[in-house]
């Protein structure tokens, strides 16, 4: 009767097995440092342009809307504060992670998927390498290091975007904007702002790897794996975001 | 002759119902060449993957070099695999690496193989020279033709001088001239290193070449093997079952309609053409 549940439960189990192996491999030899650096460049440095653009415009539009809303209470001066809190706590981590998921979960899934369907994964095993150590762990480590860094960049650029709007549209003095922006932040905000992308990095990299390594059925299978990876990674990020958000809200309330 | 590969009642089932291999038993002895014929989906590639320890049998046992690999942990399997060379169906070269890096890959990554740094490049060059592609060292697989990729993959398979070699459809998708070049390389490898091999193919001509020709190192050409012949055994697979095992003569005498489809007696003109 519950047969329809078998396949999703099996998939979840397989995913956690992959995740556990990937994490366990971090402390095990051999370490593929070259691969980690290549992935850090591809995932981290390669994502900077998209993070700069989305960060700037999301910060700008937030300042635009918040400035108008706050004007009703005569509090336009507080724009920097609102922009900074929302960016650091929520929008920065989520937006960066979703952008990187769109760019890299898909990239990882298609790369590994192509390798799977052309038997390169089997060849790797036949030639003495564990694909999880060589392919999955370096992508996980690289994403876990680079995603928090990208989030910091996104947060800052978002604040700059907010400042441009605050100055040009609402005529706020720069000093006032940046003072409110800076003072609004507490260690708790910075903590969750960095913890979130670190955790989302697991979703971004491992979901891509999972769907890539599961790909079958030629190029069509690779396409399917890519789409599934982006959708799953993005949804997981939003779901995790609510739970982590709830934990931090409860903590700061108590 | 010692046994290098032995299957004992091996069954492989996918997704609970699809039987890829069904009670498969055979024994490959040192120095033998096994030619596996069969239609697409008959289980030929799965058989090679099971023999390599890449796919685990659902039941039955697999012995490689007299070691039971059926339930061997992956870590130990790497040592067994380091003594086997494998050519995959689509070559399976790593796209992100140059030809030289691809060929050096097993030397660098097989733990059981210890090679000094200064010996690495000559070994890679030798292997590529063997397949006559020494000039492609710094090129990427995507820049090569299908036949060249297949030759690089052969160089990668033989660079470690394995005792046992698996070739999965070495001539699939290639034109007749390139296919002949590839088969000539396989014969050259067999005669130079006296290696044992399993060759999966759906082309009878490939088996015919392997069974009846030898490589003459002086002329660099293939020539009829003579009355002593070669130690070639044919196996025919149908729906995961081994339906024939024996010599070429026995294969050609069979009356089974399925097996008969793979037997094509080469015409004299064609045979002569291949010798060139």
Interface residues (C-beta under 8 A of the other chain):
Chain A: X114 X118 X119 X120 X122 X123 X124 X125 X126 X127 X128 X129 X130
Chain B: X49 X52 X54 X74 X78 X81 X82 X84 X86 X88 X89 X90 X92 X93 X94 X95 X105 X106 X109 X110 X111 X112 X113 X156
